[in-house]
Amino acid sequence: MKIQDEMIKSTLEKIKYKLFIMSGKGGVGKSSVSVNVAAALAARGFKVGLMDVDIHGPSVPTLLGISGCLEIDRGSLILPKEYNDNLHVVSMESLLKDPDQAVLWRGPMKTSAIRQFISDVQWGELDFLVVDSPPGTGDEPMTVLKTIPDALSVVVTTPQEVSLSDVRKSINFLQYAKAPILGVVENMSGLVCPHCHQSIDLFKKGGGRALAEKYGLDFLGAIPLDPATVVAGDLGTPVVLLEEDSFAKSAFIELADTIAEAAQKSLEAASTTNT
């Protein structure tokens, strides 16, 4: 364990910013946010790693059109999947011979796997490591926060109360763990009609911003429902990398820029505090 701790420390020292994308509830589009933010940051020229720690339901490979198992280099370290020159990915699905195989693991095995995703993977020098976590406050989020204590948490919600009530629990969990919270993202924030370009408040709107204000957190951005996101997901291409412009594409690119700026300010604030 001590050797692995040293390997984890060595790996994390080469990564400038660690982003922990989480939510209190499933079905809020958290993986879509993770994938598009990672892809947008990579398109800006940043070196980005995307780590999918959803052991039981990994969806990152599908959203990126990635298949096949991970390879091991001569030094016995696992090589992440290369999506493009600036974006590399590790997911549980890439360790399975059959992607439809169910993973019947309990806590300790999940904790061990997540630690290995850091210690045994050749991430190299990165500007950002984006961690996509399953919903809730269980083994996976707890392991991430314990293993990467300086991870900046980005909390994803949808506008309606059924999502916000679970997100409040997540914020409480992060505050209890003394984890730095970068801010809140409101996904599925209205539906923009592709014909008249008017916004329809399908699941209400503004709940994420109100939640952020209530807890004194930064509101990082709102992503509208957009048919282009669905098409992109089925194509295995992030919507931010599609040639066609769309409302979701613009919103995700703006969100990625806001997150990059907020992460930089957070690091500057932390260095000022520690001096």
Order of alpha helices (4+ residues) and beta strands (2+ residues): alpha-beta-alpha-beta-alpha-beta-beta-beta-beta-alpha-beta-alpha-beta-alpha-beta-beta-alpha-beta-alpha-alpha
